[in-house]
Amino acid sequence: MLLAHRLPAACPSRVVLDHVTSRWGVLVLVALSDGSLRWGELRRTVEGVSEKMLAQTLRTLEADGLVDRTVAATVPPRVDYALTELGHDLAAHLLPLMSWIVDHADAIVGRDTARP
């Protein structure tokens, strides 16, 4: 079994789990799994994310070594975001989970709305 019987509060995996599985973190990682995107493309792909939350999420994922930010010296500057090798490795694990969620979301959400 991968996990011990205890899940210690001080375990560094908690920080990584918080960053990766945040509401926007998962969606940004999945969006970038097909290739690099510019800011506007990423914002359109991850519908509903505010500029502030997208910027914060990208900064966190970049600091974690999961996303790479490349600035081209053009006018105006072009900024592209892409997954790093570590980010691609993580996305390979997230994509099956997201596929499962998409396949079962209607049944799960429908179950929640059926409750009194």
Secondary structure as GFF3:
##gff-version 3
##sequence-region A 1 116
A	DSSP	alpha_helix	13	20	.	.	.	ID=ss1
A	DSSP	alpha_helix	23	32	.	.	.	ID=ss2
A	DSSP	beta_strand	37	38	.	.	.	ID=ss3
A	DSSP	alpha_helix	39	45	.	.	.	ID=ss4
A	DSSP	alpha_helix	51	63	.	.	.	ID=ss5
A	DSSP	beta_strand	67	72	.	.	.	ID=ss6
A	DSSP	beta_strand	78	83	.	.	.	ID=ss7
A	DSSP	alpha_helix	85	114	.	.	.	ID=ss8
###
